[in-house]
Amino acid sequence: MAPIAALSRARLVAILAPVFLLGGALVSQYVFGLFPCEMCMWQRWPHLAAIIFALLAIILRGRPPVSVLFAALAAIAIFVSGAIGAFHAGVEYHWWQGITACSVPATGGNPEDILNAIMNAPLTRCDVAPWSLFGISLAGYNAILSTIAAVAIFVLLGKARSRI
């Protein structure tokens, strides 16, 4: 594979993986009503960062060394989201304790408004998977797909970098 083709594919995976994974999380929330817990939200931030890094890699494609750097940063961010997803999946499967109470913070206002906000807020626990397919939760799928995407980006960057 030509180095430019490998770099182009790395940038493509770097933008598509977080867009689809973050998009899937948003669709599951807003279309299917699967409200995210605190750890679910933690997994979204690295994907957002990966999208920004991937866009910079695409914008700066005329400068291969800089483009490689931003694609690598996107891969790292994707991997971080996958690592958080793996930890979260372990909490869901009760392999270990979570580090959060997964509570909804109260907002300011009078006590009645705070109580109403608490009573009307959807309760989403981090240690219960709201959905699974083949025994794998959304956090588990994020862990698997993010890790695969990050490894694919690094492999492609390795092929591209050896010839740039």
Contacts in CASP RR format, 6 or more apart in sequence:
PFRMAT RR
TARGET T0000
AUTHOR 0000-0000-0000
METHOD contacts of the structure
MODEL  1
MAPIAALSRARLVAILAPVFLLGGALVSQYVFGLFPCEMCMWQRWPHLAA
IIFALLAIILRGRPPVSVLFAALAAIAIFVSGAIGAFHAGVEYHWWQGIT
ACSVPATGGNPEDILNAIMNAPLTRCDVAPWSLFGISLAGYNAILSTIAA
VAIFVLLGKARSRI
1 9 0 8 1.000
1 159 0 8 1.000
2 163 0 8 1.000
3 64 0 8 1.000
3 159 0 8 1.000
3 160 0 8 1.000
3 161 0 8 1.000
3 162 0 8 1.000
3 163 0 8 1.000
3 164 0 8 1.000
4 64 0 8 1.000
4 160 0 8 1.000
6 156 0 8 1.000
6 157 0 8 1.000
6 158 0 8 1.000
6 159 0 8 1.000
6 160 0 8 1.000
7 61 0 8 1.000
7 64 0 8 1.000
7 67 0 8 1.000
7 68 0 8 1.000
7 71 0 8 1.000
7 156 0 8 1.000
7 157 0 8 1.000
7 160 0 8 1.000
7 164 0 8 1.000
8 61 0 8 1.000
9 156 0 8 1.000
10 57 0 8 1.000
10 68 0 8 1.000
10 71 0 8 1.000
10 75 0 8 1.000
10 152 0 8 1.000
10 153 0 8 1.000
10 156 0 8 1.000
10 157 0 8 1.000
10 160 0 8 1.000
11 54 0 8 1.000
11 57 0 8 1.000
11 58 0 8 1.000
11 61 0 8 1.000
11 67 0 8 1.000
11 71 0 8 1.000
13 149 0 8 1.000
13 152 0 8 1.000
13 153 0 8 1.000
13 156 0 8 1.000
14 50 0 8 1.000
14 53 0 8 1.000
14 54 0 8 1.000
14 57 0 8 1.000
14 71 0 8 1.000
14 74 0 8 1.000
14 75 0 8 1.000
14 78 0 8 1.000
14 149 0 8 1.000
14 153 0 8 1.000
15 51 0 8 1.000
15 54 0 8 1.000
15 55 0 8 1.000
15 57 0 8 1.000
15 58 0 8 1.000
15 74 0 8 1.000
17 50 0 8 1.000
17 78 0 8 1.000
17 145 0 8 1.000
17 146 0 8 1.000
17 149 0 8 1.000
17 153 0 8 1.000
18 46 0 8 1.000
18 47 0 8 1.000
18 48 0 8 1.000
18 50 0 8 1.000
18 51 0 8 1.000
18 54 0 8 1.000
18 74 0 8 1.000
18 77 0 8 1.000
18 78 0 8 1.000
18 81 0 8 1.000
18 149 0 8 1.000
19 51 0 8 1.000
21 47 0 8 1.000
21 81 0 8 1.000
21 142 0 8 1.000
21 145 0 8 1.000
21 146 0 8 1.000
22 44 0 8 1.000
22 47 0 8 1.000
22 48 0 8 1.000
22 51 0 8 1.000
25 36 0 8 1.000
25 40 0 8 1.000
25 43 0 8 1.000
25 44 0 8 1.000
25 47 0 8 1.000
25 138 0 8 1.000
25 142 0 8 1.000
28 34 0 8 1.000
28 131 0 8 1.000
28 138 0 8 1.000
29 35 0 8 1.000
29 36 0 8 1.000
32 131 0 8 1.000
34 130 0 8 1.000
34 131 0 8 1.000
34 138 0 8 1.000
35 122 0 8 1.000
35 124 0 8 1.000
35 130 0 8 1.000
36 44 0 8 1.000
36 124 0 8 1.000
37 102 0 8 1.000
37 124 0 8 1.000
37 125 0 8 1.000
37 126 0 8 1.000
38 100 0 8 1.000
38 102 0 8 1.000
38 103 0 8 1.000
38 126 0 8 1.000
39 84 0 8 1.000
39 85 0 8 1.000
39 87 0 8 1.000
39 88 0 8 1.000
39 91 0 8 1.000
39 98 0 8 1.000
39 100 0 8 1.000
39 102 0 8 1.000
39 126 0 8 1.000
39 139 0 8 1.000
40 88 0 8 1.000
40 124 0 8 1.000
40 126 0 8 1.000
40 138 0 8 1.000
40 139 0 8 1.000
42 84 0 8 1.000
42 88 0 8 1.000
43 81 0 8 1.000
43 82 0 8 1.000
43 84 0 8 1.000
43 85 0 8 1.000
43 88 0 8 1.000
43 139 0 8 1.000
43 142 0 8 1.000
44 81 0 8 1.000
45 81 0 8 1.000
46 77 0 8 1.000
46 78 0 8 1.000
46 80 0 8 1.000
46 81 0 8 1.000
46 82 0 8 1.000
46 84 0 8 1.000
47 77 0 8 1.000
47 78 0 8 1.000
47 81 0 8 1.000
47 146 0 8 1.000
49 74 0 8 1.000
49 77 0 8 1.000
50 73 0 8 1.000
50 74 0 8 1.000
50 75 0 8 1.000
50 77 0 8 1.000
50 78 0 8 1.000
50 81 0 8 1.000
51 74 0 8 1.000
53 70 0 8 1.000
53 71 0 8 1.000
53 73 0 8 1.000
53 74 0 8 1.000
53 77 0 8 1.000
54 70 0 8 1.000
54 71 0 8 1.000
54 74 0 8 1.000
56 70 0 8 1.000
57 67 0 8 1.000
57 68 0 8 1.000
57 69 0 8 1.000
57 70 0 8 1.000
57 71 0 8 1.000
57 74 0 8 1.000
58 67 0 8 1.000
60 66 0 8 1.000
60 67 0 8 1.000
60 70 0 8 1.000
61 67 0 8 1.000
64 160 0 8 1.000
64 164 0 8 1.000
65 164 0 8 1.000
68 157 0 8 1.000
68 160 0 8 1.000
68 161 0 8 1.000
68 164 0 8 1.000
71 153 0 8 1.000
71 157 0 8 1.000
72 153 0 8 1.000
72 154 0 8 1.000
72 157 0 8 1.000
74 153 0 8 1.000
75 149 0 8 1.000
75 150 0 8 1.000
75 153 0 8 1.000
75 154 0 8 1.000
75 157 0 8 1.000
76 150 0 8 1.000
78 146 0 8 1.000
78 149 0 8 1.000
78 150 0 8 1.000
78 153 0 8 1.000
79 146 0 8 1.000
79 147 0 8 1.000
79 150 0 8 1.000
81 142 0 8 1.000
81 146 0 8 1.000
82 142 0 8 1.000
82 143 0 8 1.000
82 146 0 8 1.000
82 147 0 8 1.000
82 150 0 8 1.000
83 143 0 8 1.000
85 139 0 8 1.000
85 140 0 8 1.000
85 142 0 8 1.000
85 143 0 8 1.000
85 146 0 8 1.000
86 139 0 8 1.000
86 140 0 8 1.000
86 143 0 8 1.000
86 147 0 8 1.000
87 98 0 8 1.000
88 126 0 8 1.000
88 139 0 8 1.000
88 140 0 8 1.000
88 143 0 8 1.000
89 129 0 8 1.000
89 136 0 8 1.000
89 137 0 8 1.000
89 139 0 8 1.000
89 140 0 8 1.000
89 143 0 8 1.000
90 96 0 8 1.000
90 139 0 8 1.000
91 97 0 8 1.000
91 98 0 8 1.000
91 126 0 8 1.000
91 127 0 8 1.000
92 126 0 8 1.000
92 127 0 8 1.000
92 128 0 8 1.000
92 129 0 8 1.000
92 137 0 8 1.000
92 139 0 8 1.000
94 127 0 8 1.000
98 126 0 8 1.000
98 127 0 8 1.000
100 126 0 8 1.000
102 124 0 8 1.000
102 125 0 8 1.000
102 126 0 8 1.000
102 127 0 8 1.000
104 118 0 8 1.000
104 121 0 8 1.000
104 123 0 8 1.000
106 114 0 8 1.000
106 117 0 8 1.000
106 118 0 8 1.000
107 113 0 8 1.000
107 114 0 8 1.000
107 117 0 8 1.000
108 114 0 8 1.000
124 130 0 8 1.000
129 137 0 8 1.000
129 138 0 8 1.000
129 139 0 8 1.000
130 138 0 8 1.000
131 137 0 8 1.000
131 138 0 8 1.000
132 138 0 8 1.000
133 141 0 8 1.000
136 144 0 8 1.000
END
